[in-house]
Amino acid sequence: QVQLVESGGGLVQPGGSLTLSCAASGSAWTIYRMGWYRQAPGKERELVAQIIGTTFTNYADSVKGRFTISRDNAKNAVYLQMNSLKIEDTAVYYCNLRQQGGTVDYWGQGTQVTVSP
């Protein structure tokens, strides 16, 4: 079983920055990919950014050039550095993990990010 714990959300003004963290724990396993999704009120959950393996990254077009995803393999952790935040980035952000050879996606509890003047 995998547990994901997120932290780092909060309230920030437009143009500001936040860093989200997600730490994974549980039984011994190999991570295939980790990433971040978000869900705004009234909208479907969408991919924000993910790391596949140890180096391949994938970003939503709306965050390219502003957000950076990184991973600490030793800590089984993934981070999302968010710069130049916009009001439309407001959402609940969820950490996501899939194990090597697995078919199940694990999710964190979500952390609220609010961008407001």
Secondary structure, 3 states (H helix, E strand, C coil): CEEEEEECCEEECCCCCEEEEEEEEECCCCEEEEEEEEECCCCCCEEEEEEECCCEEEECHHHCCCEEEEEEHHHCEEEEEECCCCHHHCEEEEEEEEECCCCCEEECCCEEEEECC
